[in-house]
Amino acid sequence: MTTLIESEEHTSLRRAVSTFARNHPRTPGTDNKHFWQEAAKLGYIGVNLPEAYGGGGGGITELALVLEEMGAAGNPLLMMIVSPAICGTVIARFGTETQKRAWLPSLADGTRLMAFGITEPDAGSNSHRITTTARRDGTDWLLTGRKVFVSGVDIADATLIVGRTEAVPAEEGRTGRVKPCLFIVPRDTPGFERRRIDMELNAVEKQFELTLDDVRLPADALVGGGPSHASGSQGEDAGLLQLFAGLNPERIMTAAFGIGMGRYALSRALDYARERTVWKTPIGAHQAIAHPLAQAHIDLELARLMMQKAAHLYDAGDDMGAGEAANMAKYAAGEACVKAVDQAVHTLGGNGLTREFGLARLITASRVARIAPVSREMILNYVSHQTLGLPKSY
């Protein structure tokens, strides 16, 4: 049952993470490696991973809380969405014992990172049209295909690649009969190439296009290997369950990312509105300034409630309920984040575009919460047919 009041444990965790993040101010142009490792030492990075493998034994609820507070302090970690939330969750739920022991402790303690590759140049939002193909060659797998907009491949030790075990005709892809499979691909595997995408977005984590040219992988690279946790089925037949086990946390964590960013922007605007005085009156006293900031705060709080609901449902094992709530949380947070950043910049006027106040960079960054990992339009499609029962237009 979702509670509207945070537990004392969660309140304490929120306070501790906030204090930690504020004591480690982000320096523009530097990477997050030290911050990541220090956070991992305190158990924040692996808080959702099983205790038996070095994690905190919590869930996506706790991990989302950590990411939100880091973002609110001006220290958002995009790779928290990818490494512990997506990859760590998938391996913890579906990996073989060998895979769990090989990856979960190092993901939890921050010594290793894992990226996630699903988007393809010609597939876009339609994951049913993924063409990255895995075929057997004796006991090995040969993986061939392309991925785009994969975050942090240059700093990750491996990438969790979504492919399919056979080439499915296009007409089958349209009806959704796909056979996805997930593979752990170490960064230095022969045939696994990356090319950095030139982005306007000034983020620490860079974006890459990946090329897989007959990448040879051992049998145990397939998540779940032999019998997986998916009702005892083989790993290659459990890919769809594995995929959605990672995509719901991805949406919840993206919501946390957006809410944290929005809170940070709002806090900078509030400080300015209290201190900036024109005609002997702080500008925050004027309703034209105060009301839009109040609206931004309300929108962020509402988005957080839906995010918490989605996280609780996911942690309770309600994947269907979590899918609906996670999509709505991601939508609400993306909209709230963009509006909060826009209003913050507007409140500061010209100062909102200076490097000194650090808000201008968020104008572009805030759009990420709207676009990735799925656009707001696709979420509206999901809600219209899955929740409201309206017919599809595609």
Disulfide bonds with the S-S distance in Angstrom:
none
